Amino acid sequence: MRKIVFFSIPAHGHTNPTIPVVTELVKQGHRVWYYSFLEFQKKIEEAGAAFIACDECLPEISQKELERKAGKDFAALIEMAADTTMALDPKVCDELREIQPDCIVSDSMAIWGKLFANKLGIPYICSTTSFAFNQHTAKLMKRGFIEIWRMIAGLRRINKKIMQLNDHGYKVDNFVSLIQNDNETDTIVYTSKEFQPLADTFSERYAFVGPSIRQTVPVQDDKRDKKTIYISLGTVLNQNQNFYQNCFKAFANTDYDVVMSVGEKTDISSLGRVPANFIVKNAVDQIAVLQQADVFISHCGMNSTSESLYFGVPMVMFPQHGEQRMIADRVAELGAGVKLKGSKPNDLAKAAAEVLVNPAYSIEARKLAESFRNAGGAGKAARVILSKIGKGS
């Protein structure tokens, strides 16, 4: 029996892929502790891990805001990660000394997990739910002017936090060492080599295991007389009334069935009259919907993109920030979808029609689906973790 500790940030796209891995490790008889946030307690405990809440140590910011900052404000992200590390330090370090884990598996953005591992000499495995990043792939990140300005303006704040971390016993040379793994770091990446940009620039220490998708009973395909469009902007940056109303205008009174998920905080009644061929909900079972969808209009978060392509569903892409733009560019490059040129009704209608009429998009999406399924998923991720610490019972 091995003892494994997980750390993640309070974000669905970073937590969800790890849950099947935890389930697999527990099923094999290993003990797992998971440092996370109350929003995720139920699913973590259902996976069989011991849940440990970190909410009180997240400094003066909501869980949703942390995920929002992760995509929009790099300096603020580093500040929050450093503050969270220092706030957790006394409690977590004492607990880790008592648990004596065989390894720590920490999300690439949960910088505190990496720092705790280094400080206490515990083997560390990075869990990467986006693309893997190094000096080569970083050049593909197309940041907007505001994002670049925020990063430059925040350098002084970042350096101040690095000094504070060093004062707390964490050896940090610069912010690059915080966020970037080198080719000597054991890293699990939840995508396939075929989808990962510049995959040949990463060492064998990077295990591309494919998406870790929650397993469901296959949906019975009993409707094929109409094409189905699924629309969602994810769990965070989804309060976009104008976009949803443009979707109404684009697809009302068409031969499409449309399922639209608008997020928990969107008041559906504020969107006006819902067209007869639309189903609009605050939340849906995305995996179930994708098993029947013909095209997915998406913000291009990594989790949503992986789930769409896993089921061979081509995409119409509406990215909101740098990381999502990089993902959208990769999907477009591989021919599995198109990027919106604008978000007006005509833009939406033309893009969806292009993907639905041209079979090439579905063909390429199915190729990526095959690469995802062949990569190994949660079982492969669990085997990688155990191989790094030595197999045993």
Backbone torsions as a table, in degrees:
resi	resn	phi	psi	omega
1	MET	NA	130.2	177.5
2	ARG	-106.2	155.4	178.2
3	LYS	-114.1	121.1	-172.4
4	ILE	-128.3	134.0	179.5
5	VAL	-115.1	131.2	176.6
6	PHE	-108.0	146.4	170.4
7	PHE	-129.3	142.0	173.3
8	SER	-148.6	167.4	174.0
9	ILE	-88.7	163.6	-179.6
10	PRO	-79.4	74.2	-178.5
11	ALA	-147.3	131.9	-177.9
12	HIS	-60.2	-43.0	-176.8
13	GLY	-65.6	-19.6	179.2
14	HIS	-98.8	-25.9	-179.5
15	THR	-87.1	-45.8	-172.1
16	ASN	-53.7	-43.6	-178.8
17	PRO	-64.4	-22.9	-178.4
18	THR	-82.8	-19.3	-174.7
19	ILE	-62.8	-47.3	176.3
20	PRO	-62.9	-27.6	177.5
21	VAL	-69.2	-44.2	176.1
22	VAL	-59.1	-45.7	179.0
23	THR	-56.4	-44.4	-179.2
24	GLU	-64.9	-42.5	179.8
25	LEU	-64.5	-43.8	179.4
26	VAL	-64.6	-40.9	-179.8
27	LYS	-60.5	-30.1	179.6
28	GLN	-84.8	1.2	174.9
29	GLY	97.1	10.9	-179.8
30	HIS	-94.3	155.8	179.8
31	ARG	-98.5	135.8	-177.2
32	VAL	-129.2	132.8	170.5
33	TRP	-112.1	141.6	-176.2
34	TYR	-132.7	111.5	175.4
35	TYR	-84.9	114.7	-176.5
36	SER	-152.2	-148.2	-172.1
37	PHE	-132.9	153.1	-167.9
38	LEU	-54.9	-30.9	178.8
39	GLU	-57.2	-25.9	-174.9
40	PHE	-108.8	5.6	-175.1
41	GLN	-57.7	-46.5	-174.3
42	LYS	-60.3	-50.3	-176.2
43	LYS	-69.1	-32.2	177.9
44	ILE	-68.1	-44.3	179.2
45	GLU	-68.3	-35.8	176.8
46	GLU	-64.3	-27.1	176.8
47	ALA	-76.4	-11.5	176.3
48	GLY	102.4	5.0	179.8
49	ALA	-90.3	157.0	170.7
50	ALA	-81.6	119.7	-177.3
51	PHE	-88.2	134.2	176.1
52	ILE	-127.2	119.0	-174.5
53	ALA	-78.0	138.6	177.2
54	CYS	-115.6	6.5	-171.7
55	ASP	-56.6	-41.9	-176.0
56	GLU	-66.6	-17.7	-178.3
57	CYS	-99.5	-1.0	177.0
58	LEU	-81.7	112.8	-166.8
59	PRO	-71.6	110.7	166.5
60	GLU	44.6	45.4	178.0
61	ILE	-157.3	142.5	-178.6
62	SER	-73.1	160.4	179.2
63	GLN	-62.5	-41.4	179.7
64	LYS	-63.1	-36.8	-177.3
65	GLU	-67.2	-31.8	178.8
66	LEU	-62.6	-43.4	178.9
67	GLU	-66.7	-37.2	178.2
68	ARG	-62.4	-45.3	-179.6
69	LYS	-65.2	-32.4	-178.2
70	ALA	-57.8	-34.3	-178.7
71	GLY	-92.0	-22.8	-169.0
72	LYS	-111.4	-29.8	-169.8
73	ASP	-139.0	94.4	-173.9
74	PHE	-63.2	-43.9	-179.0
75	ALA	-62.0	-42.0	178.6
76	ALA	-63.9	-35.6	177.7
77	LEU	-63.1	-45.9	179.3
78	ILE	-63.1	-41.8	177.5
79	GLU	-58.6	-47.9	-177.8
80	MET	-65.7	-39.3	179.0
81	ALA	-64.9	-41.4	178.8
82	ALA	-65.7	-44.4	179.6
83	ASP	-64.0	-38.9	178.4
84	THR	-65.1	-41.9	177.9
85	THR	-57.9	-49.1	-176.6
86	MET	-68.9	-33.3	178.2
87	ALA	-70.4	-36.8	-179.2
88	LEU	-79.6	-20.2	-167.8
89	ASP	-47.1	-56.9	-174.6
90	PRO	-63.0	-47.0	-177.1
91	LYS	-65.2	-51.8	-171.7
92	VAL	-71.8	-41.3	-179.8
93	CYS	-61.6	-41.2	176.4
94	ASP	-62.8	-43.0	-178.9
95	GLU	-66.8	-39.9	179.4
96	LEU	-66.3	-35.8	176.4
97	ARG	-64.0	-33.8	178.9
98	GLU	-75.8	-42.1	179.9
99	ILE	-67.9	-38.5	-175.0
100	GLN	52.6	61.3	-177.3
101	PRO	-67.5	153.5	175.3
102	ASP	-75.4	-27.0	174.8
103	CYS	-163.6	162.1	173.1
104	ILE	-113.2	129.0	173.3
105	VAL	-110.0	113.1	-173.1
106	SER	-126.0	136.8	176.0
107	ASP	-57.2	145.7	-176.4
108	SER	-60.6	-23.2	178.9
109	MET	-98.7	-10.6	173.8
110	ALA	-85.9	73.0	-171.5
111	ILE	-58.1	-27.9	-178.2
112	TRP	-62.0	-35.0	178.5
113	GLY	-62.3	-43.0	177.9
114	LYS	-63.6	-42.1	-178.5
115	LEU	-68.3	-40.0	177.0
116	PHE	-62.2	-43.1	-179.8
117	ALA	-60.6	-45.5	-179.3
118	ASN	-65.9	-41.3	-177.5
119	LYS	-65.7	-38.6	-174.5
120	LEU	-98.6	0.3	178.0
121	GLY	70.6	33.6	179.9
122	ILE	-98.7	134.3	177.6
123	PRO	-54.0	138.8	-172.6
124	TYR	-122.4	134.7	173.7
125	ILE	-125.3	127.6	179.9
126	CYS	-86.4	135.0	176.9
127	SER	-107.8	114.3	-174.1
128	THR	-114.3	110.8	-177.2
129	THR	-96.2	-1.9	171.6
130	SER	-107.6	-163.5	170.5
131	PHE	-66.9	152.1	170.9
132	ALA	-71.0	143.4	-177.2
133	PHE	-120.7	136.7	167.7
134	ASN	-143.5	-169.4	-175.2
135	GLN	-65.0	-21.3	-179.7
136	HIS	-82.4	-49.5	-177.5
137	THR	-72.5	-25.1	179.0
138	ALA	-59.6	-29.0	-179.6
139	LYS	-69.5	-16.8	-179.7
140	LEU	-82.9	-13.5	-178.7
141	MET	-73.0	114.0	-178.7
142	LYS	-97.5	94.1	-179.0
143	ARG	-88.6	143.9	176.7
144	GLY	-74.2	168.5	-177.6
145	PHE	-58.1	-43.5	-177.5
146	ILE	-64.6	-40.8	178.8
147	GLU	-63.6	-42.5	179.3
148	ILE	-65.5	-41.6	179.5
149	TRP	-61.9	-43.4	178.9
150	ARG	-61.4	-39.0	-179.0
151	MET	-65.3	-46.1	-179.9
152	ILE	-64.7	-45.0	-178.6
153	ALA	-64.6	-24.1	-175.5
154	GLY	-93.6	2.1	-175.8
155	LEU	-60.9	-39.1	179.5
156	ARG	-63.5	-41.9	178.9
157	ARG	-64.3	-39.8	179.3
158	ILE	-63.0	-46.4	-179.0
159	ASN	-63.2	-34.6	177.3
160	LYS	-63.7	-42.3	-180.0
161	LYS	-68.2	-35.3	177.8
162	ILE	-64.0	-39.3	176.8
163	MET	-63.1	-40.7	179.0
164	GLN	-65.3	-39.3	177.7
165	LEU	-62.2	-42.9	177.8
166	ASN	-62.1	-36.2	177.2
167	ASP	-64.9	-25.6	178.6
168	HIS	-91.0	9.8	176.1
169	GLY	92.1	11.8	179.0
170	TYR	-102.8	116.9	-177.8
171	LYS	-80.3	105.2	-179.6
172	VAL	-128.0	118.9	-178.4
173	ASP	-79.4	-44.5	-178.3
174	ASN	-161.3	172.9	-174.6
175	PHE	-68.3	-24.7	178.2
176	VAL	-64.1	-39.1	179.6
177	SER	-66.9	-21.3	177.6
178	LEU	-74.3	-40.7	-168.1
179	ILE	-105.9	-14.9	-174.9
180	GLN	-115.3	129.7	173.9
181	ASN	-86.4	145.9	173.4
182	ASP	-92.9	-178.7	-176.6
183	ASN	-75.7	1.9	175.9
184	GLU	-101.4	-0.7	-179.5
185	THR	-91.8	127.7	175.4
186	ASP	-67.7	124.0	-172.6
187	THR	-139.1	129.0	172.5
188	ILE	-98.9	127.2	-179.3
189	VAL	-117.9	124.1	-174.6
190	TYR	-87.2	54.8	169.3
191	THR	-152.9	176.7	-179.4
192	SER	-94.7	160.9	176.0
193	LYS	-61.4	-31.7	-179.1
194	GLU	-67.2	-31.7	-179.3
195	PHE	-90.2	-28.5	-179.3
196	GLN	-66.0	123.7	175.3
197	PRO	-64.8	139.2	175.0
198	LEU	52.9	44.0	-175.4
199	ALA	-59.5	-28.2	-177.4
200	ASP	-74.2	-3.7	177.8
201	THR	-89.6	0.2	-179.1
202	PHE	-106.9	146.4	-177.3
203	SER	-77.4	175.9	178.7
204	GLU	-68.6	-8.8	176.8
205	ARG	-73.2	-11.9	176.7
206	TYR	-93.7	119.8	178.5
207	ALA	-104.0	110.6	178.6
208	PHE	-89.4	99.1	-169.4
209	VAL	-98.3	-2.2	-177.1
210	GLY	79.9	170.3	179.9
211	PRO	-63.7	143.9	175.5
212	SER	-98.6	93.3	-171.1
213	ILE	-99.1	131.1	174.5
214	ARG	-59.8	130.9	-178.0
215	GLN	-82.9	136.4	179.3
216	THR	-134.1	163.2	173.0
217	VAL	-69.4	129.3	-179.0
218	PRO	-55.1	138.1	179.2
219	VAL	-75.5	135.6	177.2
220	GLN	-72.2	126.3	-177.0
221	ASP	-89.9	90.6	-172.9
222	ASP	-113.8	14.8	-175.8
223	LYS	-128.0	18.1	-156.7
224	ARG	-65.6	10.0	179.3
225	ASP	-78.3	-18.7	179.0
226	LYS	-130.9	149.3	173.2
227	LYS	-77.4	146.5	179.7
228	THR	-112.3	127.1	174.1
229	ILE	-105.2	128.5	175.3
230	TYR	-109.6	133.3	-177.3
231	ILE	-126.4	128.5	175.3
232	SER	-158.3	141.4	174.9
233	LEU	-107.2	20.4	174.5
234	GLY	86.3	-164.0	-172.2
235	THR	-101.6	-3.8	-173.9
236	VAL	-121.9	-70.2	-176.0
237	LEU	-87.8	61.5	-171.1
238	ASN	-117.3	4.1	179.0
239	GLN	-90.7	82.1	-173.3
240	ASN	-134.6	77.4	-174.8
241	GLN	-59.0	-40.1	-178.8
242	ASN	-61.7	-41.8	179.0
243	PHE	-62.4	-46.2	-178.4
244	TYR	-64.2	-40.0	179.0
245	GLN	-67.8	-33.0	174.4
246	ASN	-66.1	-34.3	175.5
247	CYS	-64.0	-41.3	175.1
248	PHE	-55.3	-49.4	-177.1
249	LYS	-64.8	-35.4	-176.6
250	ALA	-71.7	-37.2	-168.4
251	PHE	-119.7	-0.7	176.3
252	ALA	-63.8	143.5	176.3
253	ASN	59.3	31.7	174.1
254	THR	-108.5	178.7	178.4
255	ASP	-87.7	13.5	178.5
256	TYR	-95.4	144.0	162.5
257	ASP	-91.0	132.0	-175.0
258	VAL	-122.4	126.0	172.9
259	VAL	-110.3	123.2	-176.2
260	MET	-127.0	122.2	176.5
261	SER	-102.8	122.3	-170.0
262	VAL	-110.9	2.9	177.5
263	GLY	92.0	151.5	-173.6
264	GLU	-63.3	-28.9	-174.0
265	LYS	-95.9	2.1	178.2
266	THR	-90.1	125.6	176.5
267	ASP	-80.6	108.3	-174.9
268	ILE	-60.9	-34.9	-179.3
269	SER	-63.3	-24.3	-179.0
270	SER	-74.3	-12.1	-178.4
271	LEU	-81.9	-9.7	-178.6
272	GLY	91.0	-163.7	-175.8
273	ARG	-67.4	129.5	178.9
274	VAL	-86.4	123.4	179.5
275	PRO	-57.8	152.4	-174.2
276	ALA	-62.3	-28.5	-178.0
277	ASN	-91.2	11.2	178.8
278	PHE	-106.6	143.0	162.2
279	ILE	-114.3	117.3	-177.8
280	VAL	-117.5	124.4	-179.7
281	LYS	-136.2	158.5	175.5
282	ASN	-70.4	-30.5	178.4
283	ALA	-154.5	147.4	177.3
284	VAL	-133.7	166.3	170.2
285	ASP	-80.0	96.1	-171.3
286	GLN	-60.3	-40.3	-178.7
287	ILE	-63.7	-40.0	178.1
288	ALA	-65.2	-42.4	-179.4
289	VAL	-65.2	-41.7	-177.2
290	LEU	-65.2	-23.5	178.7
291	GLN	-71.6	-10.7	176.6
292	GLN	-118.6	-9.7	-175.0
293	ALA	-75.2	151.8	175.4
294	ASP	-103.8	-22.8	175.4
295	VAL	-154.4	147.4	-178.8
296	PHE	-120.5	117.8	173.0
297	ILE	-92.2	113.8	-164.3
298	SER	-138.9	156.5	173.1
299	HIS	-74.2	-13.5	177.7
300	CYS	74.5	34.7	164.5
301	GLY	-64.9	152.7	-174.9
302	MET	-62.8	-39.1	-178.5
303	ASN	-63.1	-49.3	-179.7
304	SER	-64.3	-42.1	179.7
305	THR	-62.3	-44.1	-179.9
306	SER	-62.8	-42.5	179.9
307	GLU	-66.1	-40.8	178.9
308	SER	-61.3	-50.5	-176.7
309	LEU	-71.8	-29.5	177.3
310	TYR	-58.7	-34.7	178.8
311	PHE	-98.0	13.5	174.6
312	GLY	69.4	27.7	-177.9
313	VAL	-97.1	116.9	178.2
314	PRO	-70.4	164.5	-166.8
315	MET	-127.0	149.7	163.1
316	VAL	-111.9	125.1	-164.0
317	MET	-114.7	134.7	-177.7
318	PHE	-132.1	68.1	-175.4
319	PRO	-66.8	149.9	-175.2
320	GLN	-109.0	-21.3	179.7
321	HIS	-153.5	-177.2	-168.5
322	GLY	-54.4	-49.1	-178.6
323	GLU	-63.5	-42.4	179.9
324	GLN	-66.9	-34.8	176.9
325	ARG	-64.6	-37.0	178.1
326	MET	-65.3	-41.9	178.3
327	ILE	-64.3	-44.6	179.2
328	ALA	-61.0	-41.4	178.9
329	ASP	-61.0	-39.0	-179.1
330	ARG	-68.7	-42.4	177.9
331	VAL	-60.7	-44.7	179.5
332	ALA	-65.0	-41.1	180.0
333	GLU	-59.9	-37.8	-178.8
334	LEU	-87.3	0.4	172.9
335	GLY	79.5	18.7	-177.3
336	ALA	-99.5	10.1	179.6
337	GLY	176.7	176.9	178.4
338	VAL	-129.2	148.1	175.1
339	LYS	-88.5	138.6	175.7
340	LEU	-65.4	137.7	174.6
341	LYS	-85.7	-17.3	177.0
342	GLY	-168.3	176.1	-177.4
343	SER	-115.3	19.8	176.3
344	LYS	-76.6	160.6	-177.3
345	PRO	-52.5	-41.3	-179.1
346	ASN	-66.1	-36.4	177.5
347	ASP	-63.0	-45.5	-179.6
348	LEU	-63.6	-46.5	-177.3
349	ALA	-63.5	-43.8	-178.2
350	LYS	-66.4	-41.8	-178.4
351	ALA	-66.3	-44.9	179.6
352	ALA	-62.8	-42.5	179.6
353	ALA	-63.0	-39.3	178.9
354	GLU	-59.9	-46.9	-177.7
355	VAL	-69.5	-37.8	-177.1
356	LEU	-74.3	-32.9	-176.3
357	VAL	-84.1	-37.4	-176.3
358	ASN	-88.8	111.6	-176.0
359	PRO	-67.9	-13.4	-178.2
360	ALA	-59.9	-35.1	-178.6
361	TYR	-65.7	-42.9	177.9
362	SER	-66.2	-38.1	179.1
363	ILE	-61.3	-45.8	-179.4
364	GLU	-69.6	-35.7	177.1
365	ALA	-63.6	-38.9	179.4
366	ARG	-69.1	-31.6	174.8
367	LYS	-63.2	-43.6	178.6
368	LEU	-67.4	-36.5	176.6
369	ALA	-57.9	-42.3	179.3
370	GLU	-64.1	-40.7	179.3
371	SER	-65.7	-37.0	178.3
372	PHE	-64.3	-47.7	-176.5
373	ARG	-67.3	-32.6	-179.8
374	ASN	-78.8	-13.5	-175.9
375	ALA	-73.1	-24.4	173.5
376	GLY	119.2	-27.3	174.7
377	GLY	61.7	-146.9	-174.3
378	ALA	-62.1	-38.4	179.4
379	GLY	-61.8	-42.2	178.6
380	LYS	-66.2	-41.7	179.7
381	ALA	-60.1	-43.3	179.1
382	ALA	-62.9	-41.3	179.7
383	ARG	-64.8	-37.5	178.4
384	VAL	-63.1	-46.1	179.6
385	ILE	-57.8	-48.1	-177.0
386	LEU	-68.2	-33.5	179.3
387	SER	-67.4	-29.1	-179.6
388	LYS	-73.9	-25.5	-177.7
389	ILE	-110.6	0.3	-179.8
390	GLY	89.3	131.5	-179.1
391	LYS	-74.2	149.7	178.6
392	GLY	179.0	173.5	-179.9
393	SER	-139.3	NA	NA
